[in-house]
Amino acid sequence: MKTLHEAANITGMQDLIGKAEILIEALPYIQSLSGKTIVIKYGGNAMINDELKSSVMDDITLLKFVGINPVLVHGGGPDISDMLLKMDIPSHFENGLRVTDKQTMQIAQMVLIGKTNKEIVSALGTKGAKAIGICGIDGHLIECEKLTEGPNGEKIDVGYVGKITKINTKVLSMLANDEFIPVVAPIGVGTDGESYNINADTVASEIAAALGAEKLMTLTDVEGVKGVMKDGTLKVLPVLTESDINTLIQDGVISGGMIPKVIGCLDTIHRGVGRAHIIDGRIPHSILLEIFTGKGIGTMITKERRPYFDGEKI
């Protein structure tokens, strides 16, 4: 009969072996993604909760140190709303877009570039990463024009909200392919030199396509793309191909507000991005769990089921 001490040693060794197995599972993914670019859209609860913030910074730093090139694009809507409230400036939305007059644009630029962006850069620095904060104005990274059309082609006027016309990738490529992590604030510049606020999801998608990124990862406050099963229950769909998406939309399995999300991801895939991921940023280390494990935790969207290596099950 084993003593308590011997039993504890066996349990401890099993825990260590379990950790080693996790690293071995990650190895082929690290090999497949080494030198590749991953664009991460950072937003939602992962930007508010301190524990989740730290988790995301850990994940991004680890990616860099194992030879992957992360590019981080962040939102900051809550920070902007808080500042507008403090300054007693009214804020309202149309079709999900913040109506941005001259004064609101100045506040948005100040908050996104001067506060949110630099806080993320600082947080990455505490993890040992070398991050550089930039926005679309720097080096004309994000060129845009005033957004004048809504999602259905209707005429709109929401002020200084931009529509991206060009991504100049030189600065991003220089930083990401070196030892730095670019952290991008979603502010663009027009031909008139004016600044424009841009939806962070749109910025991340456009940057991923322009860079020819291997992955676009969107941290959300949902578990992934859910479908309605025959028994009426909701289930996260772990992998979706183009043909899957078309069939599931036609059959009503994917419906409502999830349709534009998956169509947007599919559009990014058509423009050269290898895989798009919608993951739950409320789960600690969600980025690592999705990238480096066979099961993953969210929904991966790909044009076709093309494995990275022999034995990958997708």
N, C-alpha and C positions, 0 to 999 in steps of 0.2 A: 504493500500500500504506500502510495507517494505521500511524502510530507507536504504540509502547506507551502513550505519554502520551495520544494521541487515543483509543485503545481504552479506556483507563481512564476517560476522561471520558464516553464513550458508556455504559459499564457503570454509572457513577455516576448518570448521568441516567436510565437505565432503572430503577434502584433507586428513585430519587425519584418517577418516574412511577408505579411500582408502589405506592408508599406513598399517593400521591394517589388512585389508583384504589380502594384500601381505604377511604379516607375517603368517597369518593363512594358506594361500596356501602353504607356505614353511614348515609348521610344520610337516606334515606327511612324507615329504622327510627327514627332519632332524631326525625324530624318526627312519626311516628305515635305515639311513646311519650312525647313531651314532656308534662309535667304529670301523667303516669300513675304509679301506685304499683307497685313490684315488691318482693315479699317474697322474701328469700333465706335459705334455711336453710343455715347454715355449719357443717360438721362434717367428720369423716373425716380423711384424710391432709392435707388442705389446712389443718388447724388445727395440725398437728405439724411439717411441713416449713417451715423459715424462708423459703425461696425462694417456695414456694407461698403462704404467709401474705402476703408482700409483694405478690405478684401479685393476690390477692383484694382486698387493700386498695386497690391501684391501680385495679382494675376498678370497685369500689363508689364510689370517689371520682370517677372519670370520669363514671359514671352521674349523680351529683348535679350535676356541673358542666355537663352538657349538658341539664339540665332535667328529668331523670327523678328520681322520689322513691323511693330504696331504703329498705327496712326490713330490718334484719338480725336474724335469730334464730339464736342459737348453741347448740351442745351443750357438752359438757365432761366426758363420762364418763371419759376417761383421766386428766384432772386430779383428778377425785374419787377414782378408784381409787388414784392415786399418794399422795394425802394420807391416805387410809384405811390404806394400807400403811405409811406413815411413822409413823402413830399406833398401829399394831398393832391396828387394828380390822378384824375379818373382814368380807368382802364376798361376797355371793352373789346369784344371779339366779334368777328364776322366770318362765318364758314370755317371756324377753328383758327383763324388768323388774328393776331393782335393788331388792331387798328393803330398805326404808328405815325403820329404827327411829328413835327420837327422836335418838339421838346421830349416826347417819348423816345424818339430815336437817340437823342443825346444820352438819355438815362440808360437805355438798352446797351449802347456802346460802352458807356462808362462801367456798367455792371458786368457785362459779359467779358470784356477785355481786361478791365482793371481789377475786378474782384474774382469772379468765377474761374476764369482762365488761370490766373496766377495762383489761386488756391490749389488747383489741380496740379500745376507744375511743382508747387512746393510740396504737396503730398507725395508725388512721385519721387521727389528729391530725398525725402525722409526714408524711402525704401532703397536708396542707392542708385536710382535711375537718373540719367541726364535728360531731362525734358526741356523743351523749348516751346514757349507759348507764342502763337502767332494768330493772326486773323486774316480774313480775305483781303484786307487793305494792303497788307505787307506783300511787296513784290507783285501787286495785282494778282494775288493768288486766286481770288474768286471775283471774276468780273460779272456784273449783272446789270439788269435794267429794271425799271419799275414794273412790278407785277400788275397787270391790267385785266387779266382773265381769270375767272373762277374755274373750278374743276370741270364744269360742263360747258365751258366756252363763253359763259356770260360775262359781261363787262363789270368790273369791280374797281373800287378805289379804296384801298386800305392804307394809303399813305406810303411811308418809306419801307415797304416790304419788297424784297427783290426777287427777280427771276434770274437764275443763273444762265449766263451765256457762254462762259468759258472758265475752265480750271487750268491755271498755269502750274504745272506739276514740278517744275525744276527745283524750287526751294524744298518742297516736301520730299522729293526723291533724294536730294543731297543730304538732308537731315536723317531720313529714315534708313538710308543705306549706309550711314555712318553710325556713330555711337549714340545718336540722339533719338528721343521720342517726340515727334511733333504733336502738340496739343492745339487744336484748331477751334477758335471761336467763330460762330456762324454769322459773321458780319461781312458783307461784300461791298464792292465799290463800283460805282457807275462811271460812264465816260465823262460825266460832268464833275467827277470827284466826290459826289455825294455818297454817304454811307447808307447801306440798306440792311435791314434785319431779314434773315432768311431762316426758314424752318431747318432745324438741325438734322432731321432725318433726310431731307433733300440734299443738304450739303454732304452728308456722309455718303449717300448713294452716288452723287456726282463725282466726289473725290475717288471713291472705290473704282468707278468705271474709268475715270481718267488715268488712274495709276495702273489699271489692269490687275487689281488686287486679287489674291487668291480667295480671300474671304471678306464678306461684309457682315459684321455682327451687330445686332441691334438689341441693346438691353432695354427691356420693357417691364411693366408691372403685371404681365400675364405669363402663364406657364409656357405658352407657345401657340401655334395655330391649332385650334380645337375644331373637331368635327362632330356632328350629331350622328350617333350610331343608330342602328335599326331599332334598338330598344329604348331610344330616347335619351340615353346618357351622352355626356360630353367626354371626349377622349382627345388627348394631345396626339397629334399626328407627327411622329418623329422625323420622317423623310417624305418630301414631296417632290416629284418631278413635274415637268411641264404637262405631260399627259395626265398625270394624277390630278393636278390642279384643275385643268379644264373639265375633267370628268366629275370631280367632286363639287365644283361650282354648278355644273349642269344638273347634278342630282340633288342639289340643295344641302349637301353635307357641310360645305363651307358657305357661309352666308353673311349678310349684314356688313358690319364694319371691317370684318376680317378679309373680305374680298379685295378691297384696294391695297391692303397690306401685302397680300401674297402676290398680287399683280405687280405691285411696285418692286418687290424682290425679284420676280421673274424678269421684269424689264432690265434690272441691273445685271442679271445673269446673261441676258441676250447681248449686253454691251461689253462682255468680256470678263466679268467677275466669275470666279470658279464656283463658289458656293455662298449662299446667303443664309444667315441664321437669325431666327427670332427666339430670344432666350429670356428667362425670368431673372432679372437683375436683383430680385429680392432674395435669391438663394446665394449664400456665401460661396465665392470661388466659382460662380456660374460659368465664367469664360473658360477656365481650365477644364471644368467638367464636360463642357460641350466639345472643346477642341481635342482633348487628349484621352477621352474614353470612348469605347466602342458604342456604348448605349446612348451617351449624351443626355441632355436634360430638356432641350427645347425642340424646335422644329428647324430642320435643315432643308433648304430649297435648292435644287440643282437641276440643270437642264436634263441630265440623264444620270442613271446610277453608275457613275464611273469611280471605282475605288482608288484610293491613293496607293494602296499596296496590296499584295496578295494576302487574302484572308480578311480584309476589311469587309464587314457586313453592313451594307447600306440598302 
